[in-house]
Amino acid sequence: MSLKCLLCFALQGVLAVVASAALAADAAATPVVSRDKDDGYRGIWFTLGQFSEHGDKYSGGLGTYTANHVPMAIYSPQVKKTFFVYGGAKQGQRYLLVMASYYDHERHTVPRPTIVHDKGGVDDPHDNPSLCLDEQGYVWVFVSGRGRHRPGFIYRSLQPYSVDGFEQRAQRELTYPQPRWIEGRGFLHLFTKYTKGRELYWSTSPDGREWTADQKFAGMGGHYQTSHQRGNLVFTALNMHPGGNVDKRTNLYYLQTDDMGQTWRNVAGDPLTLPLAEAQNPALVRDYQAEKRLVYIHDLDLDRHGRPVILYITSADYKPGPSGDPRWWTVARATADGWEFTEVTRANHNYTTGSLYLEDDGTWRIIGPTEPGPQPIGSGAEVAVWTSRDEGKTWRKDRDATARSPRNHNYVRRPVHAHPDFYAFWADGDPDKLSPSQLYFANQAGDRVWRLPYDMADVVAAPEAVEQGK
């Protein structure tokens, strides 16, 4: 072959590579947009598959799982809608769809939910989403990944205060997303990476596309955290996993930041040296490891003094059944003299989870599955409302929100800026066997509960009022 031909072939090869690269760049620049709708509200059912004498470690309807995916619902007074996300199920199967929707408070209706992300056969609600609203009203959905083998995704709505379509803005390594929007600054995102165990990180972004380098703030063998926000202040409660073992989760810690994560402080306001690396450190609230107690964190908020209050369960064993008893729903509250602790009521399971509300009139409220359910040993139970009128020192049960249900209710979630008519949000499911999983919400008093439509013939529908005891 002549030199001319060789040069010609070489040039064609170069042009082909350039063309291929250009096509790849065009493809990468093409946004991923999600517009598909589902024809009903169906939660994901899941079993961890870790069985012992008294059943699975946890299982059931986990559409609003976990307590480490926060927030999952936000009320917007501008449009009088509560936006929410959940782990849906493709045609009721064990096939995870990341869903977004809203409840219209004026019309008392919900639209068909939008499929933000199809997990492609994943059936694991660890990939459930979290939610955020920015100051322009755009709805952000942070889709959890799982370690380093399933990536996380970040989506933004195409229009403000809308769930009709979403554009994918980023793909990142993140698990248990906890996005917070700081007005005028952008995102402060708390999340988990599987580095040396489940370690805790934060990152910031002005636009959801470009993010600062991930910064680790806790690495004591691993952690689960639950966070909340008041204005510029973001605060979190976390446990630790001795030796990286999640079945030994213990201790209770508290941290807060008011400068986008640049400085983290303990409850006394003292700056902390990060990342936290030793179990005994200034962020420690209580040394449950010394008491041989496990810690499962549910929720937290600030009281009228600006002091943190944390809701969690303590247990004697990671396994379900009597070996973990006594399990206690517990409230830790910071005071001027230190932390105080109150055991509210007994819990049936480590993964039976509810929410905490500190209200403007001084009422403290817990809405959660505290009462015996139809599957009494499995995760979940019947939902009840508990209140305290003395800043958490004593508690009483006000009412049962559900009773005589066919399936356990679990993972009762608190919306941000919760409206009295959509005050708690959760799913049901049979923890003992594969079942349908329906989604519910309740009002503030817990005397009215609504079920979201499992099947929808029309593009909008009214939630069904659930008779107390059905």
N, C-alpha and C positions, 0 to 999 in steps of 0.2 A: 504494500500500500504506500502511496506517495506521501511525502511530508505534508503536502497540501491537504490531502484527505484526513491525515491524522489530526492536523490542526482544526479541520472542519468538525470532526467528531468531538474533539475536546471542547471546542466552542459550544457545540450543541449540548454537551453534558453540563457545562457551566450554566448555560441558559436554562436548562431543565431544572437545575438546582435552584437557581434564582427564582424561577417561576413557581417551583414548589414552596419555597420559603415565603414568597409573596402570598400564595394561596393560604398557607398556614397562618400568616399574619392577619390576613383578612378574616379567616375563620375565628382567630382568637379575638379580633376586634368586634366580631358580631356578637351582640349581647344575647345571653340566654334569657328568654322571656317566658314566663309561665302565666297562662290564662285559663287553663282547663278547670272545669267545675266538677264537683261530685254531686250526686243526687240524694245526699242525705248525710247525717252526722253519725259516723260509726267510729268508735274508738278502737285502738289497737289492743289485742289480747296478747299476753306474753307469759311465758314461764321461764325462769332462770335455769330450771332443770337440776338444781342442787337439793336433792331430797334427803330427808332424814326421817326419823320415826314419826314425826308429826307433820309431814308434808314438805312442800317446797320452801326454800329460803324466802322467796316471794314470787307472786304470780297474780294473774287476774287482769282486770281492765285497767290498763296503764296509759291511757291517752293523755293524762295530765301529770304523769311521772316525769322527772323526779323533783324533789324539793330543791335540787341544785340547778334546775332549769328555771330561771326567774328573770323578769316576770313572764307570765303566760297570758295575762289579760290586763288591759289598761282602759279606763274610762276617759273619754274625751268630752269635756263640757262644750267645746266649740260646735260639735255636730251631734251631741247627745247620743253617742254610741259607745258601747263597750266593745273594743276590739279584742279578739282572743285568738290564740293558736293552740293546736293540740296534735297529738299523734293519731292520725286516722288510719283506717284499714281499707284496703282495696276490696270492695264488695264484701266487707265483713270478714275477709280472710286474714291470715297471719302474713300481712304484706304491708309495710309501713308507707304511708303517704303523709307528708308534712302539710298540714292544713292551716288556713287562715280564714277568719270570718269576723262578723260583728253582730251584736244585738242592738237593734234600733229601739231606743227607749220610747220614742214618741209613737211609733207604729206598732210596737210590741211584736216585731217580726225579725226573722233572720233570713238572709239570702242563702242560696246554695253555696257551700263553702268552696274556696279556691284551693286547688292543688298547687302549692308553692314549689314543692320538690318531690319527685318520685324517687324513693330510695332504691329502686331497682331490685326488689326482692328481699331486702333487709327486713327482718321482722322484729328488730330490737328497739324498744322505746328509749334506750340510751341515746338514740339519734333524734329524739324529739326536739322541737324548736323552742326558742324564747322570742320575746317580742319587745319592740321599742318604738316610740313615737318621737320624731324630732320636732323642733319648734315650728317648722313649716307644715307639720301635719303628715309627713310621709310615714308610712308604716314599714318598719324594718323587721325582717324575720331572720333570726340567727339559727341556722340548722346545725345541730350538734353532729360532730364526727365521733369516732370511737378510736381513741389512741392514734396511732400512726398508720393504721391500715384502712381507715375510712375517713376521708377529709370532711371538714365542716364547710358550710357555705353561708354567705351573707346576701340577702335579697332586699331590695327596696321597692315599694309600690310605685307604679307608673304615675299615679296621681295622688295628691294629698288626700288623706282621710278616705282612702279607697282600698278595696281588696280585689278589684276586678283584674288586676294584672301586676306581675312582679318581674323586675329585672335583676339578674344575678350580678352583684357588684364585686364579690371577692370569693376566693376559695382559699381556706387556711386550715392549719392544724389547730383544732379547738374541740374541746369536749366540755359539757356542762356550761353552756354560754350564759353569761349574766351581763347583758349590755345595759349601760346607763347613758342617757343623753344629758350632757351638761350644757345648759343654754349659753350660746355664744362661744362655746369651746369645741363641742363635738362629742364623740364617744369616749367614755372610759369603760373598757370591757374587761371584766374579770372572767377567767376561764381556767380550765385544767389542761395540762399536757402530761403525757405519760413518759416522763423523763426518768427520774429515779422514784418510781411509784407515781401516784396521782398528785403531782405537784401543782401549786397554784401560781398563776401568772396574771399580769395585766398588760394592756396595750391601749394606745389612744389613736384616734383618727378624726380628722375634721370632716370627712366625707364618706366614710365606709369603704373606700377603695384603697387609699394609701394609709398604712399603719406603721406606727413606730415599732422598733424591735421589742419582742416579748421580754418582759421583765419578771423574774421570779420573786414572789414575796413570801412563800412558805414552802419548805422542803424538809419536813421532819419524818421522812419515810412515806409520806402521802397524806392526803386530806380530802374531806368533803366540806364544802362551804355553802352557806346561804347568805345572800346579801340583800341590802335595801338602800334606798336613796331618799334624802330630804334636801332639796335644792342642790347646792354644790357638794354636800356631804354624802359620801358613799361609805357604807359600813358593812362589815361582814363578820359572821360567826363561823368558826370552823373547828373540826376535831383533828386528830392525828392518827396515823396508822403505824403502830410500832413495828419496826422491821419490814414495813411495806405491806403488812397483812391487814386487808380491809375488814376481816372478821374480828380483829382486835381493836377496832376504832374506839378511841377513848379521848378523855380530856376535852375541855371547852376553852376556846380562845376568842378574843374580840379585837378587831382592828378597825381603824377609820382613816379616811383621807378627805381633805377638802381642797386639794390642789392637783387634781387629775393624777393622783398616784405618785407625785414627786416626793411626798412625805407621808408616811404612815405612822399613826399614833395609837396608843392603848387608851383605855377608858379614862385614865387620868390626864390624858393629853400629852404624855411623854413621847417624844420621837422614838421610833423603833429602828434597830439596826436590821436591815433585810439583806438576804432572805432569812426568815426565822429558821434556825437549823437545830436547835436544842429544845427538848420537851419543856424544860423549865426556862421560861423567858417572861419578860414583862407583859406580854399579851395574854398570859394564862388567867382564865377566870376561875377554873376549879380543876384540881388534880384528881380526875376520876380514875386514872390509872392506879393510883395508890389505893383507891377504894374497890378496885377490881370491878368497875362498872363500865359498860359500853355506852356510847353516846350517838344518837341519831337526831340530827338537827332538822327542824321543820321551818322556822320562820323567825323574824326579828323586826323590831321597830324602835322608835324613840318615844319616850313618855313626854309629858308636858314640861318636864324639867330639861329635856334634851338628853336624857340618859337612856342607854340601851336596855331593852327587854328581849329575852331570847326564849323561844319555845322549842322543846326537844323531848325525846323519850330516852330514858335510861333503862338498861337491861343487864341481866346477869350472864347472857349467852347469846351468841349469834344465831343459834338454831331456833326454829319455832317450837312452841310447846312449853311445858312446865319448867324446863331447865333454865329458861330465861326469866322466870318470875322471881321477885316481883318486878314487873315493868311499870314505869311511872311516866305519865305526861307531866313534864316539869317546866316551871318558869323560873328563869334566872333574871333578876332585876338589879341594876346598878343603883346604889344609893349614895348619899354623901359620905357614908361610913364604910362603903365597900359593897360587895355583892351579897344579895339575899336570895334564897332558893325556896320554892314552894312546890310540893307534889300535889298536882291537881286531882288526878284520878288514875286508876289502874289502866294499863294498855294491854291489849290482847296479843300484839305482834310488834316486832321491831319496825316493820315497814308500814304500819298503819299511821297515816300522815294527815295533819290538819294545818290550820292557819291561825294567826294571832292578829287581833285588831285592837289598837289603842285609840279610843274615840275622843272627840273634842269635848264631850260632856263629862269626861272622867271615867266612863265605862271601859273596862277591859273585857275583851270578848275572845273566846276560842270557838271556832266552828270546825268540827272534825269528827271522824268516825270513832267515837268513844264507847258506843253501846254494842252489846252482843249482836252479831249479824247472823245471816242464814248459814254461813260457813264460818263457824266461830273460831277455829284455830288458824285459818288462813289469813293472809293480809287483807286489811279492810274490815269494815263493820257497818253498823247503822250510824248515821250522822246525827249529832246533837249540838246544841248551843250552850256554852258555859259562859258565865259572866262573873266579874269581880268589881265591887264598888269601893275597894280599899287598896287600889294600886297593886293588885296581885297577891295580897297577903292571904285572902280566903276566896274560895270559888264555890259557885253553886251551879247546878244544871238547871237552865231555864226551861228547855223543851227538847223534845225529840223532833228533828227535822224530817227524818225518814223512819219507817217502822214496817215490819213484816214484808221486807223487800225480798225478791227472788234471788238477788245477787248482792254481794258485799259492795259497798261504796268506798272509794279511797282517793287519796291525793287531792284533798280539798284545798283549792288555791285561792289566794286573795288578790283581786285586781288592784293595780295601782290606782289611787284616787277612787276607790270603790264606791259606786253608786248604790244607794239603799235597795234598789230593785234588782241589782246584779252584784251581789255582795260576796258570793262564794261560787266556785266553779269546780266541777269534778266529774269523774266517770265511775261506772260500776262494772262488775265482772265477777264471774265465778272463779275463785282462786284454785278450785279443785279440778276443774276441767275446762276445756275450750268452750267459750260461750260468746254470745253477742255482748258488746259493750256499748252502753248508751251514755250520753253526756247530759249533765244537769247543771242548773244554777238555782240559787236560793236568794231570798231577800235578806235584809239585815237581821230581822227578828227570827228568821228561820221558820216562820209559820206558813210560808208559801215557797213551794219548790216547783220548778218547771223542767220538763224533759225536752231536749232538742230533738227535732224530727229525725228518726232513723232513716226513713224513706221520704222523698219529696217529689210529688207529681208536678208542682209548680216551681217557678224560680224563686219565690219567697213563701214563707210559711210562718205561722204563729207557733211558738213553743207550746207544748201541752202541759197544762196544769196537772200536777201529780197530787192525787188525794192523799192526805196524811195517812200513812199506814198501808200504802200500795206501791 
